[in-house]
Amino acid sequence: MKRVKQQRWDSPFTRFLGDLPLKKIMLISTAGVMQKGQPFEEPKSGFWLIPGNIRAEDLCVPHRYFDHSNIDGDINCIFPIDRLRELISAGRIKGVTDEHVSVYGYHLIQARIKRVVAPQIAEIAEASQSGAVLITAGGLFCHRIAITVQKVVEERGIPTVLITQFPRVTRLSKAPRALYPVGFKPGHAVGPPHQTELQRQVVLDALCLLTELDEPGLVVEKQYPEYSISKS
């Protein structure tokens, strides 16, 4: 596991206190995940609320901003709700929040996200009493928006961890803390479709960074040899 520290730091950082098995986790994705059957148009709020108990098969990514042909068969690639539930069953986390958040991350202008959308998301995370937030993204612009949201949530006093497929952008954007699964392509935030053990391990590794990292600006690079033989 390789840790790459950013050269400069000017972003909020909230230390994780306590133990993961006692914490509820909120999932935020900027990949544009939404419930099936809804019209595909960005809500006025700038984000969708996803019920914490929703079935994975009732979610989709309707846009075509990045290649998500694999996601269509397993939304957990980018929105790992089933993997979080498995971690609950294993006693690794206490639970998930009643609602998760999804943002359509293909935004060329980040100012509104920073000033309006992200603060609303941070309020929801705080009200949900989430112990931490796990963040995933899709394409390049999705990652930039994800980091903007991440910073605002951290500023509210809630620790976060991003799973990134663009480590350079993540470092330059000064994300508070992040895991880079080396070589994972956009859309495979936590692994390829139906590779449940790999997906679960990536999610757990990301959450463990909350307890392991005590300084801001670290992007932890980790190799997953099984990905090289299972990616599609």
RABELMO-V282425 format. One record per helix or strand of 3 or more residues. SS is the DSSP state (helix for helix, strand for strand). FROM is the first residue (numbers start at 1). TO is the last residue. Records with the same first field share a line. If there is no record, write none. Layout:
SS: FROM-TO + FROM-TO
This chain:
strand: 2-5 + 24-29 + 47-51 + 99-104 + 132-136 + 160-164 + 177-181 + 218-222
helix: 20-22 + 56-58 + 71-73 + 75-77 + 81-89 + 111-127 + 140-155 + 167-172 + 196-212 + 225-230
